[in-house]
Amino acid sequence: MTVDTQKETLEFQTEVKQLLQLMIHSLYSNKEIFLRELVSNGSDACDKLRFEALGNDSLYQGDTGLRIRIDFDKEARTVTVTDSGIGMTRDEVVDNIGTIAKSGTRQFFESLTGDQANDTQLIGQFGVGFYSSFIVADKVTLTTRKAGLPAEQGVRWSSGGDGSFTLETVERETRGTEVVLHFHEGEDEFLDGFRLRNIIHKYSDHIPLPIEMLAESTGEEDKEAAAEYETVNKASALWTRPRKDVTEEEYKEFYKHVAHDFEDPMNWVHSHVEGNQSYKTLFYIPARAPFDLYDRDSRHGIKLYVRRVFIMDDAEQLMPYYLRFVRGLVDSDDLPLNVSREILQHNKLIDTIKAGSVKKVLGLLESMAKDDKEAYASFWEQFGKVMKEGPGEDHTNRERIAKLLRFSSTQTDSEEQTVSLEDYIGRMKEGQEKIYFITADSFAAAKNSPHLQIFRSKGIEVLLLADRVDEWLVSHLNEFDGKPLASIAKGELDLDKLADEEEKEAAKKNEDEYADLVKRMKDALAERVNEARVSQRLTDSPSCLVMGEHDMAVHMQHMLKQAGHDVPPSKPDLEINPSHPLVSRLKDESDAARFASWSNVLLDQAMLSEGGQLDDPVAFVNRLNDLLQEMIK
């Protein structure tokens, strides 16, 4: 039958061109990974065919064998990797190889720094896969046919990695994909059977289907006569083996396969569960956060297998969103092979597996926090903000998650988050009943907040919360170990149990002495404040704002307004420091207009200190200038 070749030359997507250049220069010192990546792609293709064939056995077209074959030709200077997997259509070849459709592509390229070591890790996290071929090859030819399509609908893709590729329709008798690498000069080391076998043993022994090469023979004539292939990997699912039979290196290499990461994992946990349900899990903590961790459109999840048959990638139903950084798999003996994402959402078996999986991951993190504080500090640096989403999402494990949280505090005045809630409670003052915290839009703003003044003077530790997620966290984490969490910037401050009689008498005297001033200020600021009162918080600053216990923090209101969100109106309370000269001066001010100007200036200053935005900054500047001019006179 005549095949319409439909040959055409197309340009790579701009991002592909960038990636090729970056990768060739950044990963050149680790050239052998090209084989790992191509084998991994072939394994994924076979997994996908096995899953698709569950509902359509005709896709096998009489050949149920799933395998990967590797051949080399010294004279032609080629290495060929062939799989019997799902294959691709013409459109899929263009989508999968000519473009990068991965979400977060722009953020990825923006995150590249030009530092070779750092960029190498980022490129690895991005998952370069097929493109790694160009590290060693000056030309790559891919021939493929989608399972279930006729032979004349094969596709051939070819490129020298120079910005364009050719595409044509060809006849291909077998399904699956064949990738031929035409090697650069000087890459002879990979045109050797022993070297290729060593790479397979090093990186791909865990692949749970046969990786075949021609059997070693005494001469070329024998090899041509026999043409027998032999399996060169263990070809058994690593996660089904007992932990004692899996080496550390095998665990690390399997992680790189399952997570498409170039870097070793930080830690992992492997378990076999038997009983009413039987399933196996293998979960990894990556060494660093992926560039798209906060991309809501990016798919994050766990691979799902049923009786060692791959079912789906990114099964988000198996792990809560706050643990979306976890990589790995679940292999169930009890789920049906035809399980779908819709079925997973309403399946009691999945709920049980998910609950058990979360406990395994939290247990791993607890062990790290207890036994390897340095490793846990590295984990927290990478994934701490994500873990802070946990108390609001996972009520069942809220106490366990809370124990894993780390914060900055006035104890160290360091931006590094090292203080646990248990640490805090262990340092609480006698008579202290609450865990105090403050939220702000930056660490500097939190550290220098006027609300901290009374706490510093009494030596009371305050947690300094400056991550955007912190406001969400404290709205869902109301107490820990029986101790309520209290914002020092919201509601009236009750430190009576930590004050001596002299301090209590002084506070009462100030309230009486400044009662008239407070009333006058409230009247002058009636449109802007809910209440005015003498402060117990301030020792140095003249004033501060205090929100209601259930109101949103000032800096959070400002951030949401900037993002275009409607924020419910709320009036803060204004507290004044009776020992400050400005407040003492205002007490004796008889001119109503000047009194109102000073009152507004104190309020605006307090608003700015909280990270808020003035509704009328020009009015603030004008008032301040008028008052300064009067002082100069």
LOMARKOL-183206 format. One record per residue (C-alpha): x, y, z; residue number from 0. Coordinates in steps of 0.001 Angstrom, whole numbers, plus 500000, padded with zeros to 6 digits. Layout:
// LOMARKOL-183206
[pt [X,Y,Z],NUM]
...
This chain:
// LOMARKOL-183206
[pt [500000,500000,500000],0]
[pt [501284,503476,499138],1]
[pt [501816,505709,502150],2]
[pt [501267,509453,501900],3]
[pt [504414,510708,503632],4]
[pt [503046,514185,504378],5]
[pt [506612,515283,505081],6]
[pt [507006,518727,506589],7]
[pt [509535,520768,508513],8]
[pt [508367,522524,511675],9]
[pt [509981,524865,514171],10]
[pt [510437,523903,517808],11]
[pt [508495,525896,520347],12]
[pt [510702,528707,521722],13]
[pt [510814,527072,525150],14]
[pt [512076,523819,523622],15]
[pt [514951,525663,521947],16]
[pt [515842,527248,525282],17]
[pt [515640,523928,527093],18]
[pt [517831,522151,524536],19]
[pt [520583,524748,524858],20]
[pt [520414,524827,528642],21]
[pt [520374,521073,528958],22]
[pt [523226,520346,526559],23]
[pt [525490,522722,528469],24]
[pt [524254,522026,532019],25]
[pt [523960,518230,531947],26]
[pt [526919,517385,529753],27]
[pt [528941,516126,532728],28]
[pt [526364,513380,533301],29]
[pt [525833,512205,529719],30]
[pt [524823,508645,530545],31]
[pt [521434,509760,531863],32]
[pt [520146,509875,528269],33]
[pt [519650,506103,528431],34]
[pt [517888,506253,531770],35]
[pt [515454,508849,530426],36]
[pt [514668,506952,527220],37]
[pt [514158,503697,529133],38]
[pt [511907,505493,531601],39]
[pt [509829,506910,528739],40]
[pt [509531,503444,527221],41]
[pt [508413,502027,530560],42]
[pt [505723,504713,530871],43]
[pt [504525,503947,527330],44]
[pt [504167,500242,528174],45]
[pt [502324,501081,531395],46]
[pt [499878,503232,529470],47]
[pt [499206,500502,526923],48]
[pt [498577,497936,529633],49]
[pt [496058,500286,531251],50]
[pt [494302,501187,527990],51]
[pt [494119,497503,527027],52]
[pt [492144,496697,530178],53]
[pt [489098,498048,528402],54]
[pt [490202,497242,524847],55]
[pt [492231,494057,524494],56]
[pt [492449,494510,520700],57]
[pt [495107,497218,521238],58]
[pt [497653,494430,521684],59]
[pt [496942,493297,518094],60]
[pt [498030,489773,518955],61]
[pt [501264,490784,520717],62]
[pt [500850,491056,524505],63]
[pt [504576,491297,525116],64]
[pt [505639,494523,526798],65]
[pt [509358,495179,526639],66]
[pt [512144,497638,525931],67]
[pt [515015,496723,523602],68]
[pt [518382,498406,523278],69]
[pt [520671,497901,520281],70]
[pt [523885,499569,519168],71]
[pt [525814,499723,515907],72]
[pt [529468,500729,516129],73]
[pt [529869,501300,512419],74]
[pt [526774,503448,512052],75]
[pt [527513,505076,515445],76]
[pt [523950,504609,516662],77]
[pt [522108,503427,519759],78]
[pt [518479,502391,519309],79]
[pt [515884,502192,522099],80]
[pt [512625,500475,521142],81]
[pt [509520,499921,523254],82]
[pt [506325,497955,522563],83]
[pt [504154,500478,524377],84]
[pt [501219,502679,523466],85]
[pt [502973,504649,520688],86]
[pt [501922,508062,519389],87]
[pt [499852,509631,516645],88]
[pt [501211,512428,514455],89]
[pt [499507,515084,516577],90]
[pt [500793,513509,519781],91]
[pt [504350,513555,518453],92]
[pt [504070,517293,517792],93]
[pt [502455,517934,521193],94]
[pt [504857,515747,523188],95]
[pt [508138,516512,521433],96]
[pt [507754,519739,519475],97]
[pt [506262,521729,522354],98]
[pt [506338,521871,526119],99]
[pt [502763,521878,527317],100]
[pt [503708,521579,530985],101]
[pt [502038,524135,533248],102]
[pt [504414,526615,534812],103]
[pt [506781,526660,531805],104]
[pt [507231,530414,532025],105]
[pt [507915,530276,535777],106]
[pt [510459,527544,535130],107]
[pt [512505,529630,532735],108]
[pt [512215,532686,534963],109]
[pt [513604,530645,537864],110]
[pt [516813,529777,535987],111]
[pt [519711,531765,537403],112]
[pt [522598,531085,535056],113]
[pt [524374,529129,537788],114]
[pt [525168,525748,536250],115]
[pt [524810,523697,539450],116]
[pt [521451,525207,540418],117]
[pt [520092,525183,536889],118]
[pt [521008,521518,536487],119]
[pt [518749,520664,539426],120]
[pt [515915,522806,538064],121]
[pt [516198,521223,534635],122]
[pt [516063,517806,536263],123]
[pt [512911,518743,538183],124]
[pt [511312,519981,534987],125]
[pt [511605,516476,533507],126]
[pt [513613,516693,530296],127]
[pt [513097,513068,529289],128]
[pt [513417,512689,525524],129]
[pt [515441,515885,525051],130]
[pt [518387,514389,526973],131]
[pt [519161,512485,523746],132]
[pt [520808,515612,522355],133]
[pt [523453,515555,525079],134]
[pt [525197,512765,523124],135]
[pt [523577,512825,519675],136]
[pt [523761,515295,516808],137]
[pt [520717,513709,515184],138]
[pt [517763,511840,516665],139]
[pt [515171,509899,514682],140]
[pt [511960,508702,516314],141]
[pt [509563,506315,514572],142]
[pt [506268,505435,516240],143]
[pt [502795,504015,515700],144]
[pt [499861,504307,518065],145]
[pt [498449,500987,519277],146]
[pt [495238,500147,517431],147]
[pt [496093,502120,514290],148]
[pt [496997,500476,510962],149]
[pt [500635,500070,509886],150]
[pt [500437,502886,507324],151]
[pt [499747,505441,510062],152]
[pt [503226,505349,511509],153]
[pt [505073,508634,512107],154]
[pt [508739,509528,511779],155]
[pt [510213,512529,513588],156]
[pt [513786,513682,513028],157]
[pt [515906,516585,514277],158]
[pt [519463,517715,514805],159]
[pt [518412,519734,517826],160]
[pt [519049,522943,515907],161]
[pt [515648,524615,516203],162]
[pt [513540,522613,513763],163]
[pt [512346,519066,513113],164]
[pt [510899,517100,510207],165]
[pt [507787,515031,510403],166]
[pt [506481,512448,507943],167]
[pt [503986,509607,507781],168]
[pt [505587,506177,507316],169]
[pt [504607,502534,507385],170]
[pt [505459,500765,510631],171]
[pt [504442,497156,511204],172]
[pt [504741,497139,514985],173]
[pt [503169,499428,517551],174]
[pt [505290,501430,519975],175]
[pt [508245,503742,519538],176]
[pt [511803,503418,518241],177]
[pt [514365,506118,519027],178]
[pt [517646,506109,517080],179]
[pt [520490,508284,518369],180]
[pt [523230,509229,515899],181]
[pt [526179,509926,518168],182]
[pt [528537,512896,518199],183]
[pt [532177,512218,517491],184]
[pt [533941,511294,520710],185]
[pt [531006,509421,522283],186]
[pt [532353,505953,521470],187]
[pt [532086,504833,525100],188]
[pt [528331,504325,524613],189]
[pt [528796,502117,521545],190]
[pt [529727,499240,523802],191]
[pt [527463,496498,525147],192]
[pt [529210,496270,528502],193]
[pt [528920,500024,529080],194]
[pt [525242,500089,528137],195]
[pt [524468,497128,530409],196]
[pt [526206,498869,533296],197]
[pt [524072,501980,532769],198]
[pt [520918,499839,532793],199]
[pt [521992,498092,536012],200]
[pt [522833,501432,537591],201]
[pt [519685,503365,536709],202]
[pt [516978,501006,535471],203]
[pt [517221,497669,537288],204]
[pt [513929,498466,539033],205]
[pt [511896,498848,535814],206]
[pt [509151,496199,536202],207]
[pt [509270,494915,532624],208]
[pt [512082,493339,530590],209]
[pt [514872,495509,529205],210]
[pt [516468,493375,526494],211]
[pt [519786,493410,524666],212]
[pt [521345,490982,522249],213]
[pt [522971,488127,524120],214]
[pt [526740,488389,524409],215]
[pt [528544,486028,521998],216]
[pt [532056,485077,520982],217]
[pt [531938,486759,517589],218]
[pt [529892,488777,515152],219]
[pt [528968,485700,513108],220]
[pt [527510,483954,516145],221]
[pt [525618,487089,517100],222]
[pt [524077,487469,513660],223]
[pt [523134,483798,513577],224]
[pt [521550,483680,516983],225]
[pt [520051,487167,517243],226]
[pt [518778,486188,520664],227]
[pt [517783,488807,523150],228]
[pt [518197,488445,526888],229]
[pt [516769,490404,529794],230]
[pt [519460,492511,531464],231]
[pt [517506,494000,534372],232]
[pt [515739,492381,537328],233]
[pt [512355,493225,535730],234]
[pt [510510,492993,539051],235]
[pt [508513,495760,540719],236]
[pt [510860,497162,543357],237]
[pt [508041,498108,545719],238]
[pt [506850,494489,545936],239]
[pt [510178,493315,547338],240]
[pt [510894,493231,551100],241]
[pt [512661,496349,552354],242]
[pt [515692,494331,553408],243]
[pt [516185,493193,549814],244]
[pt [516262,496701,548344],245]
[pt [519484,498687,548498],246]
[pt [519719,502391,549185],247]
[pt [520950,503001,545650],248]
[pt [517984,501101,544208],249]
[pt [515590,503235,546238],250]
[pt [517298,506403,544992],251]
[pt [517262,505373,541346],252]
[pt [513639,504311,541520],253]
[pt [512804,507742,542912],254]
[pt [514436,509400,539913],255]
[pt [512316,507204,537659],256]
[pt [509018,507741,539434],257]
[pt [509533,511469,540123],258]
[pt [511446,512392,536932],259]
[pt [513985,514151,539130],260]
[pt [517755,514175,538697],261]
[pt [518557,514666,542380],262]
[pt [518526,512041,545157],263]
[pt [515479,512163,547454],264]
[pt [515731,513568,550955],265]
[pt [514071,510525,552542],266]
[pt [511567,507757,551884],267]
[pt [509261,505244,553562],268]
[pt [508340,501827,552141],269]
[pt [505583,499670,553620],270]
[pt [503479,496570,552974],271]
[pt [500021,496613,554557],272]
[pt [498181,493331,555104],273]
[pt [494775,492676,556692],274]
[pt [491289,493720,555625],275]
[pt [493052,495536,552817],276]
[pt [496295,494653,551149],277]
[pt [498405,497340,549551],278]
[pt [501982,498527,549240],279]
[pt [503261,502077,549378],280]
[pt [506560,503743,548604],281]
[pt [506708,507468,549314],282]
[pt [509580,509902,548828],283]
[pt [510360,513377,550148],284]
[pt [512202,515291,547376],285]
[pt [515375,517164,548236],286]
[pt [513923,520456,547032],287]
[pt [510591,521979,546105],288]
[pt [509614,521771,542409],289]
[pt [509316,525097,540632],290]
[pt [505550,524626,540144],291]
[pt [504703,523668,543745],292]
[pt [502348,526634,544100],293]
[pt [500833,526378,540632],294]
[pt [497182,525443,541274],295]
[pt [496831,524130,537709],296]
[pt [499783,521774,538014],297]
[pt [498945,518123,538703],298]
[pt [500558,516766,541839],299]
[pt [499902,513299,543150],300]
[pt [500864,509670,543561],301]
[pt [501084,506938,540934],302]
[pt [498414,504263,541364],303]
[pt [498941,500594,540546],304]
[pt [496524,497706,540986],305]
[pt [498230,494334,541389],306]
[pt [501379,495817,539783],307]
[pt [499407,497108,536788],308]
[pt [499872,500837,536270],309]
[pt [496533,502652,536429],310]
[pt [497222,506390,536498],311]
[pt [499687,509172,537199],312]
[pt [498982,511955,539667],313]
[pt [496161,510237,541552],314]
[pt [495543,513253,543769],315]
[pt [492871,511343,545728],316]
[pt [495615,509331,547438],317]
[pt [497311,512241,549210],318]
[pt [495950,515531,550628],319]
[pt [496894,518751,548905],320]
[pt [499204,519954,551672],321]
[pt [501362,516859,551018],322]
[pt [501449,517453,547263],323]
[pt [505247,517464,547291],324]
[pt [505325,513740,548138],325]
[pt [506274,511475,545237],326]
[pt [505836,507732,544967],327]
[pt [503168,505116,544452],328]
[pt [500409,502991,545896],329]
[pt [499846,499419,544669],330]
[pt [496509,497953,545801],331]
[pt [495511,494292,545638],332]
[pt [491815,495105,546194],333]
[pt [490854,497893,543800],334]
[pt [489294,496991,540440],335]
[pt [491543,497249,537404],336]
[pt [489071,499534,535660],337]
[pt [489141,502128,538432],338]
[pt [488758,505727,537235],339]
[pt [489329,509134,538789],340]
[pt [485577,509459,539318],341]
[pt [485447,506136,541156],342]
[pt [488428,507134,543305],343]
[pt [486535,510155,544607],344]
[pt [483834,507992,546175],345]
[pt [485629,504822,547203],346]
[pt [485960,503676,550816],347]
[pt [489039,501624,549986],348]
[pt [490734,504768,548696],349]
[pt [489767,506660,551853],350]
[pt [491392,503936,553960],351]
[pt [494537,503873,551800],352]
[pt [494759,507675,551897],353]
[pt [494442,507755,555691],354]
[pt [497144,505101,556046],355]
[pt [499397,506842,553543],356]
[pt [499147,510181,555352],357]
[pt [500096,508497,558616],358]
[pt [503150,506954,556957],359]
[pt [504328,510303,555590],360]
[pt [503681,512167,558846],361]
[pt [505466,509407,560726],362]
[pt [508487,509791,558438],363]
[pt [508537,513551,559043],364]
[pt [508187,513035,562793],365]
[pt [511188,510706,562770],366]
[pt [513216,513275,560826],367]
[pt [512213,516058,563231],368]
[pt [513233,513936,566221],369]
[pt [516328,512119,564975],370]
[pt [517824,514362,562294],371]
[pt [517150,518014,563032],372]
[pt [519472,519209,560288],373]
[pt [517607,517183,557655],374]
[pt [514271,518382,559008],375]
[pt [515462,521980,558858],376]
[pt [516251,521420,555162],377]
[pt [512811,519890,554668],378]
[pt [511139,522839,556379],379]
[pt [513040,525340,554280],380]
[pt [511712,523668,551120],381]
[pt [508191,522652,552144],382]
[pt [507306,524500,555355],383]
[pt [504829,526881,553732],384]
[pt [502979,523938,552206],385]
[pt [502845,522098,555538],386]
[pt [501213,525177,557065],387]
[pt [498191,524482,554864],388]
[pt [497700,521204,556740],389]
[pt [495735,522219,559868],390]
[pt [493081,523846,557694],391]
[pt [492793,520853,555377],392]
[pt [493349,517802,557555],393]
[pt [491368,518091,560805],394]
[pt [491992,514448,561696],395]
[pt [495757,514957,561883],396]
[pt [495753,518598,562980],397]
[pt [497619,517942,566253],398]
[pt [500297,515836,564522],399]
[pt [500772,518470,561848],400]
[pt [500946,521221,564468],401]
[pt [503847,519435,566168],402]
[pt [505725,519482,562866],403]
[pt [505289,523230,562314],404]
[pt [508234,525590,562765],405]
[pt [508277,529356,563272],406]
[pt [510455,532370,563821],407]
[pt [510099,534045,567209],408]
[pt [511379,536844,569425],409]
[pt [513434,534217,571235],410]
[pt [515983,534231,568398],411]
[pt [514927,537252,566291],412]
[pt [516055,535174,563318],413]
[pt [514108,534847,560094],414]
[pt [514991,531148,560084],415]
[pt [511976,529134,561216],416]
[pt [513230,526727,563893],417]
[pt [510838,527115,566849],418]
[pt [508221,524403,567396],419]
[pt [505048,524920,569419],420]
[pt [506402,522414,571947],421]
[pt [509567,524536,572247],422]
[pt [507425,527597,572848],423]
[pt [505302,525977,575564],424]
[pt [508440,524748,577293],425]
[pt [509611,528386,577607],426]
[pt [506303,529957,578707],427]
[pt [506425,532284,581698],428]
[pt [504783,531357,584964],429]
[pt [501174,532475,584762],430]
[pt [501224,532642,580934],431]
[pt [498217,530848,579510],432]
[pt [498403,531647,575796],433]
[pt [500718,531108,572839],434]
[pt [501235,534615,571497],435]
[pt [501888,535429,567854],436]
[pt [501840,538300,565408],437]
[pt [501269,538181,561646],438]
[pt [502791,540657,559212],439]
[pt [503616,540977,555525],440]
[pt [507361,540636,556145],441]
[pt [509679,539355,558824],442]
[pt [511058,542860,559409],443]
[pt [507538,544218,559933],444]
[pt [506732,541454,562404],445]
[pt [510039,541800,564265],446]
[pt [509685,545591,564637],447]
[pt [505965,545764,565329],448]
[pt [505037,548146,568167],449]
[pt [502740,545430,569511],450]
[pt [505818,543524,570673],451]
[pt [507039,546242,573035],452]
[pt [505320,545118,576228],453]
[pt [506136,541469,575483],454]
[pt [509824,542227,575015],455]
[pt [509884,544196,578255],456]
[pt [508429,541220,580130],457]
[pt [510536,538612,578332],458]
[pt [507468,536875,576854],459]
[pt [508162,535008,573620],460]
[pt [506038,535852,570564],461]
[pt [505926,533866,567327],462]
[pt [506694,536023,564288],463]
[pt [504537,534947,561343],464]
[pt [505342,536540,557992],465]
[pt [504401,533893,555394],466]
[pt [501256,534619,553412],467]
[pt [499790,531296,554493],468]
[pt [500168,532174,558196],469]
[pt [496910,534103,558406],470]
[pt [495145,531031,557017],471]
[pt [497036,528788,559441],472]
[pt [496095,530632,562628],473]
[pt [492465,530865,561543],474]
[pt [492341,527059,561687],475]
[pt [494833,526335,564467],476]
[pt [493164,527849,567524],477]
[pt [495021,525926,570207],478]
[pt [497865,523509,570807],479]
[pt [498284,521154,573734],480]
[pt [495456,522919,575548],481]
[pt [496993,526368,575076],482]
[pt [495024,528868,572947],483]
[pt [496865,530759,570219],484]
[pt [496347,534517,570560],485]
[pt [497265,537355,568220],486]
[pt [498898,540243,570071],487]
[pt [497457,542606,567447],488]
[pt [493816,541624,567891],489]
[pt [491367,542161,570723],490]
[pt [492069,543630,574130],491]
[pt [495285,542499,575762],492]
[pt [494912,540648,579051],493]
[pt [498251,540374,580833],494]
[pt [496915,540788,584356],495]
[pt [498329,537452,585519],496]
[pt [501775,538530,584337],497]
[pt [501617,542016,585911],498]
[pt [502520,542963,589500],499]
[pt [500390,545183,591696],500]
[pt [502411,548295,590880],501]
[pt [501856,547783,587148],502]
[pt [498133,547222,587656],503]
[pt [497819,550415,589709],504]
[pt [499731,552400,587068],505]
[pt [497482,551063,584323],506]
[pt [494346,552028,586267],507]
[pt [495742,555492,586948],508]
[pt [496507,556024,583246],509]
[pt [493006,554962,582217],510]
[pt [491482,557502,584620],511]
[pt [493927,560298,583779],512]
[pt [493569,559899,580008],513]
[pt [489851,559087,579882],514]
[pt [488985,562557,578567],515]
[pt [491717,562427,575897],516]
[pt [490537,559005,574737],517]
[pt [486964,560286,574420],518]
[pt [488075,563347,572443],519]
[pt [490165,561184,570083],520]
[pt [487299,558785,569480],521]
[pt [485039,561706,568612],522]
[pt [487649,563211,566283],523]
[pt [488204,559879,564538],524]
[pt [484631,558619,564675],525]
[pt [484539,557778,560956],526]
[pt [487806,555838,561056],527]
[pt [488003,553933,564362],528]
[pt [485713,551721,566371],529]
[pt [487212,552569,569730],530]
[pt [490086,554503,571329],531]
[pt [491766,553478,574577],532]
[pt [494933,553614,576649],533]
[pt [497331,550855,575632],534]
[pt [498918,548143,577756],535]
[pt [501052,547044,574763],536]
[pt [503226,550082,574063],537]
[pt [506407,551211,575757],538]
[pt [508072,553243,572964],539]
[pt [505618,553990,570118],540]
[pt [502886,556611,570536],541]
[pt [500067,554519,569062],542]
[pt [499046,551237,567457],543]
[pt [496044,549706,565744],544]
[pt [494189,546739,567199],545]
[pt [491771,544682,565123],546]
[pt [488813,542778,566486],547]
[pt [489520,539144,567390],548]
[pt [487691,537913,564297],549]
[pt [488760,540681,561913],550]
[pt [491334,540282,559171],551]
[pt [494814,541652,559852],552]
[pt [495536,545065,558323],553]
[pt [498348,543804,556069],554]
[pt [496120,540984,554808],555]
[pt [493333,543442,553968],556]
[pt [495832,545516,552014],557]
[pt [497163,542472,550134],558]
[pt [493660,541311,549151],559]
[pt [492658,544776,548004],560]
[pt [495746,544949,545800],561]
[pt [494732,541603,544289],562]
[pt [491334,543063,543394],563]
[pt [489288,541301,546086],564]
[pt [486429,542897,547977],565]
[pt [487302,543162,551662],566]
[pt [484504,543533,554248],567]
[pt [484767,546952,555920],568]
[pt [486031,546924,559501],569]
[pt [487119,549680,561853],570]
[pt [490176,549115,564027],571]
[pt [490650,550258,567607],572]
[pt [493314,552881,568274],573]
[pt [495481,552484,571352],574]
[pt [497684,555285,572665],575]
[pt [500782,555208,574833],576]
[pt [500310,557606,577793],577]
[pt [504051,557740,578451],578]
[pt [504924,559026,574981],579]
[pt [505652,562787,574626],580]
[pt [503355,563192,571609],581]
[pt [500417,561768,573528],582]
[pt [501212,563894,576591],583]
[pt [501359,566982,574319],584]
[pt [498035,566064,572704],585]
[pt [496415,565820,576149],586]
[pt [496907,569557,576609],587]
[pt [495886,570579,573056],588]
[pt [492908,572944,573169],589]
[pt [492647,573833,569469],590]
[pt [490036,571459,568006],591]
[pt [491419,571518,564431],592]
[pt [494976,570918,565557],593]
[pt [493802,568167,567920],594]
[pt [491999,566442,565039],595]
[pt [495098,566707,562806],596]
[pt [497365,565174,565462],597]
[pt [494847,562397,566135],598]
[pt [494688,561537,562426],599]
[pt [498484,561562,562142],600]
[pt [498804,559109,565043],601]
[pt [496186,556896,563438],602]
[pt [497877,557012,560015],603]
[pt [501279,556247,561521],604]
[pt [499804,553236,563282],605]
[pt [498193,552113,560019],606]
[pt [501518,552300,558170],607]
[pt [503270,550385,560957],608]
[pt [500779,547555,560434],609]
[pt [501533,547313,556722],610]
[pt [498247,548975,555775],611]
[pt [497480,551415,552986],612]
[pt [496264,554953,553697],613]
[pt [493017,555845,551965],614]
[pt [494261,559429,551522],615]
[pt [498082,559587,551719],616]
[pt [498109,563204,550457],617]
[pt [495985,564296,553427],618]
[pt [498437,562541,555771],619]
[pt [501427,564327,554214],620]
[pt [499654,567695,554317],621]
[pt [498691,567299,557976],622]
[pt [502212,566259,558901],623]
[pt [503739,569199,557006],624]
[pt [501362,571686,558649],625]
[pt [502212,570375,562107],626]
[pt [505944,570444,561396],627]
[pt [505722,574025,560148],628]
[pt [503956,575040,563351],629]
[pt [506707,573402,565393],630]
[pt [509388,575291,563396],631]
[pt [507673,578588,564093],632]
